[in-house]
């Protein structure tokens, strides 16, 4: 066997080894990029949720003086807020993890239900509706709710891109080897709770 033949064989072997290796590296890097993208998208949700959780006690405190006979409703809101904040903290530790994301969605449904009752009750108290602090808090809450909805959509889109990539051939093999598990979207199942609560007193 002459040198030219040896070089040709060596080149073929190198190509046979290099091509799958390059595909493996590219596939792995793509999954890492997509995973980081949905985790970053979740961090935007987390910021807005924390802002909302900080606003709710101020709303309740402002309303206390007006809703003296409605303490159970106010207590329900605070308990639901605390449960949602706890679930959000857990989800923030591992965004996309199925159990924590489902728990967050359930806690958010409970919070939205309690807030809906609170707003319905507040509507029947004209003095509370006219309170300037309450109006300002409601405006902030409305803005925050819109940001939560926008951030949730961005996160769900990023999760879909990641999940689609990890299911495709040959990336699914890389995903299995690299322990890239599926990511859970942030979906609120109850149709009545999907919309942000109406918080306008106008």
PyMOL commands that set and color helices and strands:
alter all, ss='L'
color gray80, all
select helices_A, chain A and resi 3-64+71-93+98-123+126-130+132-167+171-177+191-193
alter helices_A, ss='H'
color red, helices_A
deselect
rebuild
show_as cartoon
